[in-house]
Amino acid sequence: MSSVRNWASGFIMAALILLSPIVAFIVVLTAEMVTDLVTRVGATAVWPVAAGAVALILLRKYAGQPHTSQLRSEGA
């Protein structure tokens, strides 16, 4: 039974790895379509707000503080 689970999990991991460039391409394509749509509408003042929102989301997700303190009081 564990052999089937190993094969299934390996297959799923391989499929995700192989499909990740396609998903990334679709995300970039969608972002380009949205930017073209906003440009055609004429909302040029939206760009700094959109860039700031994306930066804030990415910074909060990937550059956040760790949940535990890195300082230890053992030797101080």
N, C-alpha and C positions, 0 to 999 in steps of 0.2 A: 504494500500500500504506500509506503513512504517513497518507493521508487517512482510511482505515478505522480506523487506530489512534487518530487524533485524535478521530474520532466516538465510538469505543468508550470511550476514556478520559473524554471529556466526558459521555457518557451515564452512566457509572459514578459520576462525581463528582456529577452532578445527582441520581441515585438516592440516593446516600448523604446528600446535603444534605436531600432531601425526606423521607427515612426517619428522620433523626436525632431529630425530636421524638417519633416513635412509639417508638423504642428508649428514649429518656429516660423516657417515660411508663411503659413496661413495667418499667424499672428501679425507678422510684419506687413503682409498684404492688407489685412484688415485695418491696421493702423494707417497705412498709406491712403486707403479709401476714405477713412474718417477725416484725415488731414485735408484731402482734396475737397471733400464735402464742406468742411468748415471754411476753407479758402474761397470756395464758390459763393458761399453765403455772405462772405465779406466780414467775418468776425475776426479781424486781425488782432484785436486786443485780448482774445481768448488764449493766444499762444503762450504768453508768460504764465498765465494762471494754470494752463494745462501742464506745462513743463514743471512748474513748481509742485503741482499735485502728484505727478509721476515720481519726481525726485523724493518727495516726502514719503510716499508709499514704499518706495524701494529702500530708503534709508531706515525707515522704521522696521522693515521686514528683515533686512540683511545686516544692519549695522547697530542693532539694539544692544543694550547692556545685558550682560549675562544674568541669569536668574539668581545665581549665587555669587557671593563676593569672592574675588580672587585673592584678597588679602587674608592672611592667616595670622592669628595672634600667638602662635605656638612658640616662636623664637624671639618675639619682640619684648 
